[in-house]
Amino acid sequence: MPIPYLAHDDDVTPFPSVSTALSEPNGLLMAGGNLSPSRLIAAYKNGVFPWYEAGEPILWWSPDPRCVIFPDDIRITRSLNKTIRNSEFLIKENTAFRDVMNACAAPRRDSSGTWVTSDMINAYCRLNEMGIAHSVEVWSDDELVGGLYGIKLGRVFIGESMFSRQSNVSKIALVHLAKSDDIHLIDCQLETAHLNSMGATCIKRERYIELLNTLGGFDTDLHKTTQVSND
């Protein structure tokens, strides 16, 4: 069955039901459109996210099952806990959003390309200015050494990407996110061994949509700064 294709300037046509997403490739729902704030917000509120490479049409996805982390299930190994307790890392939020995205877009050893395109960086920076996209940053001696970014809808954080320039620092950012009092669900989107090692699990898309509808909403509380606890 062919998927819907939107014109680049179409900000009106709603997303189709996620139940119509393809099973192969898993979750492909729609193509085309643009990365305007209204289109992106509508996507995330409906359990959809963009994922494509430069030079391709925008592809919109809603995979089944969905990889998530329930904060109470976050897995902190003994070595990671020791790093958190003994480190001098400083964790901040939303002080270097574009820098975090640029770092996530940088080439990696296991990949020759990136899906974090310049258009996506500009689009998500607009969402950050609106209080919808958020970053968690790990700093060492005024140097950004790791972090993550994503979309915050109420008590749901929809993670997009993370990076590390030192061992375990992206994990530190994820633990910080899981320990936030206002986060009840972390959407990891796609399953990976790394996320599984941190306590991720897969749930049916239908269940994810139920949780999103229950916990979703908007939060514009920005620029919180905290020190990694040494207690």
C-alpha positions in Angstrom: 0.0 0.0 0.0 1.5 3.4 -0.9 2.0 5.9 1.8 0.6 9.5 1.6 2.9 12.1 0.2 2.5 15.8 1.1 3.6 18.9 -0.8 6.4 20.8 0.8 4.2 23.7 1.7 1.3 21.6 3.2 0.9 22.5 6.8 -2.8 21.6 6.9 -3.3 18.0 6.0 -3.4 15.9 9.2 -1.3 12.9 9.8 -3.1 9.6 9.0 -3.8 7.2 11.9 -0.6 5.5 13.1 -2.5 2.2 12.7 -2.0 2.6 8.9 1.9 2.7 9.2 3.7 0.1 7.2 5.0 -3.0 8.9 7.9 -3.1 6.5 9.8 -0.8 6.8 8.5 -0.8 10.3 6.5 2.3 11.1 6.8 4.3 7.9 3.6 6.4 7.9 4.0 9.4 5.5 6.5 11.3 3.3 7.0 14.9 2.3 5.8 18.0 4.0 8.2 20.2 6.0 9.7 20.8 9.4 7.6 23.8 10.4 6.8 24.1 14.1 3.2 23.3 13.5 4.0 20.1 11.5 6.6 18.9 14.0 4.3 19.6 17.0 1.4 17.7 15.3 3.7 14.8 14.6 4.9 14.3 18.2 1.4 14.8 19.6 0.3 11.9 17.4 3.2 9.6 18.2 5.1 10.3 15.0 8.6 11.5 14.3 10.7 12.5 11.3 13.7 10.4 10.3 15.5 10.7 7.0 18.8 11.5 5.4 19.9 14.6 3.6 18.7 14.7 0.0 15.7 12.5 0.7 12.1 13.5 1.2 11.1 13.9 4.9 9.9 10.5 6.1 7.5 10.2 9.1 7.6 7.2 11.3 5.6 5.5 14.1 7.1 2.1 14.7 5.4 -0.8 16.5 6.6 -1.8 19.1 8.0 1.4 20.6 11.1 1.5 22.7 10.7 3.4 26.0 12.2 3.8 29.4 10.1 4.1 32.5 12.2 6.3 34.8 11.8 3.9 37.8 13.4 1.2 35.6 16.5 3.1 34.7 19.5 0.8 35.1 22.6 2.3 36.7 25.5 0.0 36.9 28.0 0.1 39.7 30.7 1.7 37.6 28.2 4.3 36.2 27.0 5.1 39.8 30.6 5.5 40.9 31.3 7.9 37.9 28.2 10.0 38.9 29.1 10.1 42.6 32.8 10.9 42.1 32.8 13.2 39.1 33.0 16.9 38.8 30.6 17.0 35.8 28.1 19.8 35.7 24.7 19.1 34.2 22.7 21.9 32.6 19.6 22.1 30.5 18.9 24.3 27.5 22.1 26.4 27.7 23.7 25.0 24.5 20.9 23.4 22.5 22.4 24.1 19.0 25.8 22.8 20.2 24.2 19.6 21.4 22.5 19.1 18.0 25.7 19.9 16.1 27.6 17.3 18.2 24.8 14.7 17.6 25.2 15.4 13.9 28.9 14.8 13.8 30.2 11.7 12.0 30.5 8.6 14.2 32.7 5.6 13.9 29.8 3.2 13.2 28.2 5.4 10.5 29.4 7.4 7.5 26.4 9.8 7.4 23.9 11.5 9.7 20.2 12.0 9.8 20.6 15.2 11.9 20.6 17.6 8.9 21.1 21.3 9.0 17.4 21.8 8.2 16.6 19.6 11.3 19.0 21.6 13.5 17.4 24.9 12.5 13.9 23.5 12.9 14.5 22.0 16.4 16.3 25.2 17.5 13.0 27.0 16.7 11.2 24.5 18.9 13.7 25.0 21.6 13.0 28.8 21.5 9.3 27.9 21.9 10.0 25.8 25.0 9.2 22.5 23.3 12.6 21.0 22.4 15.0 20.5 25.3 18.6 19.6 25.7 20.5 18.0 28.7 24.2 18.9 28.6 27.1 17.4 30.5 30.0 19.9 31.1 33.6 19.4 32.3 35.7 22.5 32.9 33.5 24.6 30.7 33.7 22.1 27.9 30.6 20.3 26.5 31.5 16.6 26.7 28.1 14.9 26.2 24.4 15.3 26.2 21.1 14.6 24.5 18.1 16.5 23.0 14.5 15.8 22.4 10.9 17.0 22.6 9.1 17.5 26.0 5.3 17.0 25.9 4.1 17.3 29.5 5.6 14.4 31.4 6.9 12.6 28.3 10.4 13.2 26.9 10.8 12.0 23.4 14.5 11.5 22.9 16.0 12.2 19.5 19.8 11.7 19.8 22.7 11.8 22.3 26.4 12.0 22.1 29.5 11.4 24.2 33.0 12.9 24.0 34.1 11.0 27.2 33.2 7.6 28.5 29.6 7.3 29.9 28.7 11.0 29.7 25.6 10.4 27.5 24.5 7.9 30.1 24.9 10.5 32.8 22.6 12.8 30.8 20.0 10.0 30.5 20.1 9.2 34.2 19.6 12.9 35.0 16.6 12.9 32.7 15.1 9.8 34.3 15.5 11.3 37.8 13.6 14.5 36.8 10.5 14.7 38.9 8.4 15.9 35.9 9.4 13.1 33.5 7.2 9.9 33.8 8.1 8.4 30.4 11.1 8.6 28.1 10.4 7.6 24.5 13.5 6.2 22.9 11.7 5.5 19.6 13.8 2.7 18.3 15.4 -0.2 20.3 19.2 -0.5 20.6 21.5 -2.6 22.7 22.8 0.6 24.4 19.3 1.6 25.4 18.4 -1.9 26.6 21.4 -1.8 28.8 20.0 1.3 30.4 16.6 -0.3 31.2 14.7 0.3 28.0 11.8 -1.9 27.1 9.5 -2.3 24.1 5.7 -1.7 24.4 3.0 -1.9 21.8 2.4 1.3 19.8 -1.2 1.3 21.0 0.0 1.4 24.6 2.5 4.1 23.8 -0.3 6.3 22.3 -2.4 5.8 25.4 0.5 6.9 27.6 1.2 9.9 25.4 -2.4 11.0 25.5 -2.5 10.6 29.3 0.9 12.2 30.1 1.2 14.6 27.2 1.0 18.4 27.2 3.4 21.3 27.0 6.0 22.5 29.5 7.9 25.7 29.0 10.0 25.6 32.2 13.5 26.2 30.8 17.1 26.8 31.8 17.3 24.7 35.0 20.9 24.1 36.2 22.0 21.4 38.6 25.2 19.9 39.9 25.7 16.1 39.8 25.0 14.9 43.3 27.9 13.6 45.3 25.6 12.4 48.1 
